[in-house]
Amino acid sequence: MKQTVQLREIQERMKPGVITRDGFLGTDRRNLIDILQEDDAEIKRRNLTHRGIAERMMQLREAGKRGLGEFISVSPYFEVRVDSVRGKLPCPFKHPGLIRKTNVIVRNLEKNREITYTDMHIHMIGEHGFYEGKGSAFRLEVKDLVEVLEIIPLEE
Amino acid sequence: MAALPQLLIGIGAISAVTTVLAIIMVIADATIANYGEVTVKINDDKEVTVTGGRPLLSSLMEEKIFIPSACGGRGSCGLCKVKLTSDVGDYLPTELPWISDEERTQNIRLSCQLKVKKDIAIQIPEELFNVKEYVTEVADVIDLTYDIKQVMLRLVEPKDIKYKAGQYIQFQVPEYELTSESVYRAYSMSSQPSRNNEVELEIRLVPNGICTTYVFEHLKVGDQVTINGPYGDFHLRDTEVRALFIAGGSGMAPIKSMLYDMLEKGINRECIYFFGARSARDLFLVKEMRELEKKLPNFTFVPALSQPLPEDDWKGETGLITEVLDRHVKSGENTEAYLCGSPGMIDASVAVLTKKGIPEEKIFYDKFA
């Protein structure tokens, strides 16, 4: 599929210094459409949906909020901490409104692994299937999300 | 076939015109868009001359006038608001999400987004003239917990600072692998105002955080650090009513500053400090707070663990800090509260406190977000 004018504009907004200091693309030089398509293919191969992944991220965030800024145990063997820093950011895909700078840290004690994500990730994954470009400090790998958050594939 | 050469000529002509226009725009940007020097009149009194075309926030900063900003001028924190008393044109789309209808009627603008292209007049709080930039040297870095460090900065130039207990400074992070330009982050001072030749901070690690990663992985004794401040309206009010302090994590900093300030000033009003942590390894400065209890006759320290571990052998309060608060505070009569911590903790605590009858205007907080 070709990169549309709209996606080109969105990709410009993702560059360093436009919305965030370091942008959303990291060292990825591909067109946004190619980044989206590669992650979408990975999601389909695993029989998942972007929305389903975002919902799991939200579910753990909501459970973690009960810790009031400290880590809290979440059944069966997770620890979650939800905290915020001052400020809000607009969605690079031009969704209206602003997204709070909330960090969610999820520890999977069974696997001894940890992942950190933000409200912006939840929005971009759920609404746009975007996990950030390769080399971005905030890039989330589908594989890591699935393994650490224990996301279950859809029924065949 | 005869159409092909004409098509190629057409494409060539369009390309040539586009190239010429691009060159004209570059030249125009360098010449016509040169706004020269412009003046910023402040509070109908002071006047500074700045280079035109640059954001108001950074222009003022170069003149050593510091407007609070937590995002380094990216337009993502909404803090750096100033009132314009002269016309500067319409609001930019990047300002609008931060400006309320009432602020629009008052011509409040976001100084990091507003470029100064002509002479303008602004109004800022007088106390911002007391904000200075300080060159400091790291005197000490101590681990308070596994994810909170205490950083002591000795002032080099100027050599002393005046502030109210509870206020914050902005810490300048230099360029390093996580940032290609210097950025500022806000931290409350945990030292009390009498220690006017040093500034003590308590900094909690934020994953991928530009400043906290710098502090945890690079900052060492002897390093030079630039800060500016003081800022903020979070300070102990001059009343005689009971004070409740509520904090978690690095929210300890401004409360500690207030308590030591009370001790030094002989303020003996009743006060209770509720400090929430998850388990014993997240608690810190307990010994210091217990010592303070002996010196401040009406002070009680109530640390609480939400999920103590068996090995903690914890005999103190358990539960979320809001649950502990709910158990301890029977009535909010003649009480005011001072809160510092995560937005979730603040919101939940405010709900408990108002339920107890403390009016919202008597609840003061330093929300991290």
HADDOCK unambig.tbl for C-alpha pairs under 7 A between the chains (distance, minus, plus):
assign (segid A and resid 65 and name CA) (segid B and resid 344 and name CA) 6.79 0.50 0.50
assign (segid A and resid 68 and name CA) (segid B and resid 342 and name CA) 6.78 0.50 0.50
assign (segid A and resid 68 and name CA) (segid B and resid 344 and name CA) 5.01 0.50 0.50
assign (segid A and resid 68 and name CA) (segid B and resid 345 and name CA) 4.49 0.50 0.50
assign (segid A and resid 69 and name CA) (segid B and resid 342 and name CA) 5.30 0.50 0.50
assign (segid A and resid 69 and name CA) (segid B and resid 344 and name CA) 6.42 0.50 0.50
assign (segid A and resid 69 and name CA) (segid B and resid 345 and name CA) 6.39 0.50 0.50
assign (segid A and resid 70 and name CA) (segid B and resid 277 and name CA) 6.84 0.50 0.50
assign (segid A and resid 70 and name CA) (segid B and resid 278 and name CA) 6.28 0.50 0.50
assign (segid A and resid 71 and name CA) (segid B and resid 278 and name CA) 6.73 0.50 0.50
assign (segid A and resid 83 and name CA) (segid B and resid 342 and name CA) 6.02 0.50 0.50
assign (segid A and resid 84 and name CA) (segid B and resid 342 and name CA) 6.63 0.50 0.50
assign (segid A and resid 84 and name CA) (segid B and resid 343 and name CA) 6.85 0.50 0.50
assign (segid A and resid 84 and name CA) (segid B and resid 368 and name CA) 6.91 0.50 0.50
assign (segid A and resid 84 and name CA) (segid B and resid 369 and name CA) 5.68 0.50 0.50
assign (segid A and resid 85 and name CA) (segid B and resid 368 and name CA) 5.78 0.50 0.50
assign (segid A and resid 85 and name CA) (segid B and resid 369 and name CA) 4.65 0.50 0.50
assign (segid A and resid 86 and name CA) (segid B and resid 70 and name CA) 6.79 0.50 0.50
assign (segid A and resid 86 and name CA) (segid B and resid 77 and name CA) 5.86 0.50 0.50
assign (segid A and resid 86 and name CA) (segid B and resid 368 and name CA) 5.85 0.50 0.50
assign (segid A and resid 86 and name CA) (segid B and resid 369 and name CA) 3.48 0.50 0.50
assign (segid A and resid 87 and name CA) (segid B and resid 76 and name CA) 5.15 0.50 0.50
assign (segid A and resid 87 and name CA) (segid B and resid 77 and name CA) 3.69 0.50 0.50
assign (segid A and resid 87 and name CA) (segid B and resid 78 and name CA) 6.75 0.50 0.50
assign (segid A and resid 87 and name CA) (segid B and resid 369 and name CA) 6.27 0.50 0.50
assign (segid A and resid 88 and name CA) (segid B and resid 76 and name CA) 5.24 0.50 0.50
assign (segid A and resid 88 and name CA) (segid B and resid 77 and name CA) 6.11 0.50 0.50
assign (segid A and resid 89 and name CA) (segid B and resid 76 and name CA) 5.56 0.50 0.50
